[in-house]
Amino acid sequence: MDREGFKTWLLSKGELKPKLVKDVLSRAKRVEDAFQAVDPSFSYESEYERDKGLSFVSLISRRGVSIESKVDLPIGTNQMDSISSAAKKYIKYLSETLK
């Protein structure tokens, strides 16, 4: 995960205050760590290369209820909304930077 590039990208959008940018970075990293604990080869970049991240975004959408593996995330909770939103932002970052 390109934390510095993602942080710069988030700040350049001007939509989030620095505190929220820090929260988004932390949540996106949490998702990456949770999936890597189950599958060490997981990365946002590999998900993006596979199908532009569409399968992954679909998987984590709707509070992650479609996730069948034992990832350490609050599946099915309100908290999962903000966590999946951060992961989706990282996929969007990749779509704008890896053209």
Backbone torsions as a table, in degrees:
resi	resn	phi	psi	omega
1	MET	NA	131.4	-179.9
2	ASP	-89.9	82.2	-175.4
3	ARG	-61.3	-45.6	-176.7
4	GLU	-66.5	-44.7	178.3
5	GLY	-63.1	-41.3	178.9
6	PHE	-63.9	-43.7	179.3
7	LYS	-61.1	-46.8	179.2
8	THR	-60.6	-43.2	179.2
9	TRP	-61.9	-46.8	179.4
10	LEU	-60.5	-45.3	-179.9
11	LEU	-65.7	-36.2	-179.1
12	SER	-67.1	-25.4	178.3
13	LYS	-69.7	-26.1	178.3
14	GLY	69.5	13.8	-177.3
15	GLU	-92.5	-21.0	-175.1
16	LEU	-123.2	143.7	173.9
17	LYS	-76.3	157.4	-177.7
18	PRO	-51.8	-37.4	178.6
19	LYS	-63.2	-42.0	178.9
20	LEU	-69.2	-34.1	176.1
21	VAL	-60.9	-43.1	177.8
22	LYS	-60.9	-41.8	178.6
23	ASP	-63.2	-43.4	179.7
24	VAL	-63.3	-43.9	177.5
25	LEU	-58.5	-45.6	-179.0
26	SER	-63.5	-42.8	-179.1
27	ARG	-67.7	-41.7	179.1
28	ALA	-63.8	-39.6	177.9
29	LYS	-67.1	-36.3	178.1
30	ARG	-61.0	-42.7	178.3
31	VAL	-62.7	-47.5	179.9
32	GLU	-59.0	-46.1	179.9
33	ASP	-62.2	-41.4	-179.1
34	ALA	-63.5	-43.0	-179.8
35	PHE	-74.0	-33.3	177.4
36	GLN	-69.0	-27.2	177.2
37	ALA	-65.5	-30.6	179.1
38	VAL	-88.9	-38.4	-178.3
39	ASP	-138.3	97.9	-176.5
40	PRO	-56.8	-19.1	179.9
41	SER	-84.8	-3.5	-178.8
42	PHE	-64.9	138.6	168.1
43	SER	-155.9	152.1	175.3
44	TYR	-58.9	-40.5	-177.8
45	GLU	-61.3	-42.1	179.4
46	SER	-68.0	-36.0	176.6
47	GLU	-65.2	-39.2	178.7
48	TYR	-67.4	-42.0	-179.9
49	GLU	-64.4	-34.2	-177.3
50	ARG	-65.1	-53.0	-177.0
51	ASP	-153.2	37.3	-178.3
52	LYS	63.9	20.3	178.0
53	GLY	79.7	5.8	-176.1
54	LEU	-62.3	-43.3	179.9
55	SER	-64.6	-41.9	-179.0
56	PHE	-66.6	-44.5	178.7
57	VAL	-60.6	-42.0	177.8
58	SER	-62.6	-39.8	-178.7
59	LEU	-63.6	-43.0	-175.9
60	ILE	-88.5	-7.4	178.3
61	SER	-70.0	167.7	180.0
62	ARG	53.0	49.2	177.1
63	ARG	61.4	19.4	174.8
64	GLY	72.1	18.6	-176.2
65	VAL	-65.5	-15.6	178.5
66	SER	-84.2	-8.7	-178.0
67	ILE	-71.9	119.3	-178.1
68	GLU	-96.8	-22.9	-179.4
69	SER	-77.9	165.3	-176.0
70	LYS	-88.3	63.1	177.4
71	VAL	-79.9	147.4	-178.6
72	ASP	-86.9	73.1	177.8
73	LEU	-136.4	154.3	-178.8
74	PRO	-79.2	67.3	-177.3
75	ILE	-56.0	134.2	175.6
76	GLY	81.0	5.2	-178.5
77	THR	-107.3	165.9	175.5
78	ASN	-60.3	-35.2	180.0
79	GLN	-59.7	-31.7	-179.5
80	MET	-65.1	-26.6	177.7
81	ASP	-59.4	-48.6	-178.9
82	SER	-71.6	-32.1	177.9
83	ILE	-67.6	-45.5	179.9
84	SER	-69.3	-32.2	177.0
85	SER	-61.7	-40.6	178.3
86	ALA	-64.3	-42.6	178.8
87	ALA	-63.9	-39.8	178.3
88	LYS	-64.8	-37.8	176.9
89	LYS	-62.3	-38.4	179.5
90	TYR	-66.3	-39.6	176.2
91	ILE	-62.6	-40.4	177.5
92	LYS	-63.6	-41.2	175.6
93	TYR	-56.8	-46.5	178.9
94	LEU	-62.0	-39.4	-178.9
95	SER	-64.8	-29.5	179.8
96	GLU	-88.6	-19.7	-176.0
97	THR	-107.3	-19.3	-177.9
98	LEU	-105.7	21.1	-176.3
99	LYS	-47.8	NA	NA
